């Protein structure tokens, strides 16, 4: 049913001309997250349209609408309601996706760019894959000798124990193995939490503005009433959170995308608000392992005494994105609901990857890798800041931050950041506009740069080339 309806909506949009020939369609993972269907359903819909000639795939570029002018006459849009999981303003959501450029905080390097400062990309070349292969082979031998057992919806016990120990030490998160649910990355963690916390059309969710585009899409697709809340140098402005908010999504350790840490005062205010309004706080701690200075702040979850905070972590930044493993640390009241939601969604995560990661953590390899990468990323951050000061200081002012794998910079004076981004891409530099992360009416102009996957020499060269783009504009 879902496949037929999604296929019909896309086909109708192509035939009606809302999707014009040559338009690049969103990736299947993005389509699935926005339309609240499985990725297999999205892939199947694309495959069916490809086989029918409505779409064409271009190697290394994506999936595009085919030119149908000589094959199919235009017709009126198909009518009829969609099933609950994709109903509502489905056409609007789809249209917004294919009009927008690809999200900048994920994906492979862009073709044709000499320097791509894409966000969310760690340096996977530094991972000890020889160790990973050895542990994976050992895990495979162990699994092959074990009797067939029922899936564990919360994840393998060995991995949950390893995660509980690691986050208790690294982030002062107070938890046991029973509090941990293993997920297929942070994306699935967010999706599961939305399933158990959001009532379509009713639940008000407060979210940082600017904020994480992917989470906003997941929430809106689930029918949540998303309210953007401004941030300042101390993080989320708690007094601006609407009183009716029942879910609050924050990135307190390293605000995305600006980079500041939420102050202790604001953390106390946010916890007090959640307690008084019976709200749930979703704490997304996506890259706080990499801190380069300033006073370290414990996770918001460690300050919570009322079971208001659900902590979300991932190994995509500390190891590599293709691992697709993350976790949720939830208070006892959410355990059963999370397990049931995961079992209904996908069941258990990949057993071999879980067993391998459990050993990788338990034997200390993850902690050693994080320590090594902290030095690597610190050097790249310094190279970026130094080059900023010497080449881009006339146009951009970096936002102070002491953690993470990206840097935001406000524009000095009047600046059309979107135009700069287009000109930079034409010159071979991939940078990204800060304004696109805003949902409210107040938008600061600026740029955002990821440096996790870019060596120092390329950082310097790329920023110098970007400076020439600015100078030519002047």
Order of alpha helices (4+ residues) and beta strands (2+ residues): alpha-alpha-alpha-beta-beta-alpha-beta-alpha-alpha-beta-alpha-beta-alpha-beta-beta-beta-alpha-beta-alpha-beta-beta-alpha-alpha-alpha-beta-beta-alpha-beta-beta-beta-alpha
